[in-house]
Amino acid sequence: LFEHLGLNEVQFHVHRCFFLNLHCSDDIRKTRLVYRLKRKGWEQDKIDDFISENNKMAIELHNTISDTLEVSTKSIAEAAKDVASWIKVKFDNKVG
C-alpha cells in the first residue's frame, strides 16, 4: 500500500482515522475463505462456522461504514491501488 502512496512506512504518520469497508459478495468471500482456511488445515465444520460469523460481520460493516470498495473482481494489487486513491482523497491529495 505504501508504494502506491509514494511513501515508505517511516514517512507515514496517522493524524486522522478513516474507515473503508472492502466488500465482496458472499460467494466470493466464501470461496476465498475456504481456500485459505483449508490450506491452514481447518476442519469443514469449523470453516462453516467461521464463514457464518464472517458473513454476519460483513453485513454489520456494510451497515456501519459508509465508504465501501467493491473488491469481488479485483486482484490484490488493484485493490491496493484503489485503497491508495481513496486515502489520497481523504487526505486532500497531500499524500505522496
C-alpha positions in Angstrom: 0.0 0.0 0.0 2.8 2.4 0.9 4.3 2.1 -2.6 1.0 3.1 -4.2 1.1 6.2 -2.0 4.7 7.1 -2.8 5.7 6.6 0.8 7.6 4.2 3.0 6.4 3.1 6.4 8.7 5.6 8.2 7.1 8.6 6.3 3.5 7.6 7.1 2.1 9.3 10.2 -1.5 9.0 11.1 -3.2 12.1 12.2 -6.8 11.3 11.3 -8.6 8.0 11.2 -11.0 6.9 8.4 -12.6 3.5 7.7 -13.0 1.8 4.4 -15.0 -1.4 4.0 -13.5 -3.8 1.5 -16.6 -5.7 0.3 -17.1 -8.8 -1.9 -20.1 -10.9 -2.5 -20.9 -13.7 0.0 -20.0 -16.3 -2.7 -16.6 -14.8 -3.4 -15.9 -14.3 0.3 -16.8 -18.0 1.0 -14.6 -19.2 -1.9 -11.6 -17.1 -0.7 -12.0 -18.1 3.0 -12.5 -21.8 2.3 -9.3 -21.8 0.2 -7.3 -20.0 2.9 -8.6 -22.0 5.8 -8.3 -25.4 4.2 -4.6 -24.6 3.4 -4.2 -23.9 7.2 -5.7 -27.3 8.0 -9.1 -26.2 9.3 -11.9 -28.8 9.5 -15.0 -28.2 7.4 -17.4 -27.7 10.4 -15.0 -25.0 11.8 -14.8 -23.4 8.3 -18.6 -23.3 8.0 -18.9 -21.7 11.5 -16.2 -19.1 10.7 -17.9 -18.2 7.4 -21.3 -17.8 9.0 -19.8 -15.4 11.6 -17.8 -13.6 8.9 -21.0 -13.1 6.8 -22.7 -11.5 9.9 -19.7 -9.3 10.4 -19.7 -8.3 6.7 -23.3 -7.2 7.0 -22.6 -5.2 10.1 -19.6 -3.5 8.5 -21.6 -2.7 5.4 -24.3 -1.1 7.5 -21.9 0.8 9.7 -19.1 2.1 7.4 -20.2 4.5 4.7 -17.2 4.2 2.4 -17.1 0.9 0.6 -14.8 -0.5 -2.0 -16.2 -3.5 -4.0 -13.3 -5.9 -4.4 -15.1 -9.1 -5.7 -13.4 -8.9 -9.1 -10.2 -7.1 -8.2 -6.7 -8.5 -7.7 -4.8 -7.6 -4.5 -2.7 -5.1 -6.5 -5.8 -3.5 -8.0 -7.5 -3.2 -4.6 -4.3 -1.7 -3.1 -4.3 1.0 -5.8 -7.9 1.8 -5.2 -7.3 2.0 -1.4 -4.4 4.3 -2.0 -6.5 6.5 -4.2 -9.2 6.6 -1.5 -6.6 7.6 1.1 -5.3 10.4 -1.1 -8.8 11.8 -1.5 -9.4 11.5 2.3 -6.1 13.4 3.0 -6.9 16.1 0.4 -4.3 14.7 -2.1 -1.5 15.7 0.3 -0.1 12.2 0.4 2.7 11.1 -1.9 
